[in-house]
């Protein structure tokens, strides 16, 4: 069982930098792909393509794999999963960590913020420091048949509590912990997802 820890987009720092080293301590294999090159448009498509190439390089094709997305990588999880299916790589589960959920249709990041975090959301169209100008309004890739495997949500940042409630409303398992407990909570979620597949 391998957890592919997809980092936030645009080279943003992960809030859980030691997660890939701590997961083996609690019984789960982990890789953290180097995903870059998404600074130029189309940002999402570049991220999905680079992540898929890195997964192919790092993970054996027959290894039971879970995709774990943090931050702005969360809405791209369906597209990365579709790329894995196209490569005949089995994905047994998906976990979002402090991330907005993938949404059917061709939503943009501003639309996700508006629909999934109504309280205290970043105003649409207001780029965060270091973001390219059109990053928030770029249409995200569609994965119409996602999710194709069980999903879970790991909440370590209270700012995403509303999104975690949306995940629970979808019937997903949700775990809340602090960053220090993230490895154990993620390992527990992975075992549960593996048992459901």
Buried (B, 14 or more C-beta within 10 A) or exposed (E): BBBBBBBBBBEBEBBBEEBBEBBEEBEBBBBBBEBBEBBEEBBBBBBBBBBBBBBBEBBEEEBBBBBBBBBBBBBBBBBBBBBBBEEEBEBBBBBBBBBBBBBEEEBBBBBBBBBBBEEEBBEEEEEEEEBBEEBBEBBBBBBEEBBBBBBBBBBBBEEBEBBBEBBEEEEBBBBBBEBEBBBBBBBBBBBBBBEEE
